[in-house]
Amino acid sequence: MSIWLIASGLGFLFHGLLILWVGNLPWAFRAGKKPNFEKGSSGAFQIFWLDQYSYIGLVLTLLGLAQIVGGGLN
């Protein structure tokens, strides 16, 4: 079972890091000011979805690391 945890963990880690490469860290974890756009504008919409995409990448990366460590300990 541990080989499957490690293999799927590597997949989660790979995909999460690819997402973070494209979207960077979410704005909550970055230094500096968040860009300010007018509410309801297309720029605000793009920043919101890029931030959500970054959170998905962060979660996948952390899940992959946890699975790799968990599979290695078994």
C-alpha positions as CSV (number, residue, x, y, z in Angstrom):
1,M,0.0,0.0,0.0
2,S,2.8,2.4,0.7
3,I,4.1,2.4,-2.9
4,W,0.6,3.6,-4.0
5,L,0.7,6.4,-1.4
6,I,4.1,7.5,-2.6
7,A,3.2,7.3,-6.3
8,S,-0.1,9.3,-5.9
9,G,1.8,11.7,-3.6
10,L,4.3,12.3,-6.3
11,G,1.5,13.0,-8.7
12,F,-0.2,15.4,-6.4
13,L,3.1,17.1,-5.6
14,F,3.9,17.5,-9.4
15,H,0.6,18.9,-10.3
16,G,0.5,21.2,-7.3
17,L,4.0,22.6,-8.0
18,L,3.0,23.2,-11.7
19,I,0.0,25.2,-10.6
20,L,2.1,27.2,-8.1
21,W,4.7,27.8,-10.9
22,V,2.0,29.4,-13.1
23,G,-0.1,31.1,-10.4
24,N,2.5,31.8,-7.7
25,L,1.5,31.7,-4.0
26,P,-1.9,33.0,-3.0
27,W,-2.0,36.7,-2.1
28,A,-2.4,36.0,1.6
29,F,1.1,34.4,1.6
30,R,2.9,37.0,-0.5
31,A,4.7,40.0,0.7
32,G,3.6,43.4,-0.7
33,K,0.3,44.9,-1.5
34,K,-2.5,43.1,-3.3
35,P,-3.5,44.9,-6.5
36,N,-6.6,47.0,-6.1
37,F,-9.2,46.7,-8.8
38,E,-12.7,48.2,-9.0
39,K,-15.3,45.8,-7.7
40,G,-17.0,43.8,-10.4
41,S,-14.3,44.6,-13.0
42,S,-12.6,42.0,-15.2
43,G,-9.3,42.6,-13.4
44,A,-10.9,41.8,-10.0
45,F,-12.4,38.7,-11.5
46,Q,-9.1,37.5,-12.9
47,I,-7.3,38.2,-9.6
48,F,-9.9,36.3,-7.7
49,W,-9.7,33.2,-9.9
50,L,-6.0,33.2,-10.1
51,D,-5.9,33.4,-6.2
52,Q,-8.3,30.4,-6.0
53,Y,-6.1,28.5,-8.5
54,S,-3.1,29.2,-6.3
55,Y,-4.9,27.8,-3.3
56,I,-5.6,24.6,-5.2
57,G,-1.9,24.3,-6.1
58,L,-0.9,24.9,-2.5
59,V,-3.4,22.2,-1.2
60,L,-2.2,19.7,-3.8
61,T,1.4,20.3,-3.0
62,L,0.8,19.8,0.8
63,L,-1.3,16.8,0.2
64,G,1.4,15.3,-2.0
65,L,4.1,15.9,0.6
66,A,1.9,14.4,3.3
67,Q,1.3,11.2,1.2
68,I,4.9,10.8,0.4
69,V,5.9,11.1,4.0
70,G,3.1,8.8,5.1
71,G,4.0,6.2,2.5
72,G,7.6,6.4,3.4
73,L,6.9,5.8,7.1
74,N,4.8,2.6,6.4
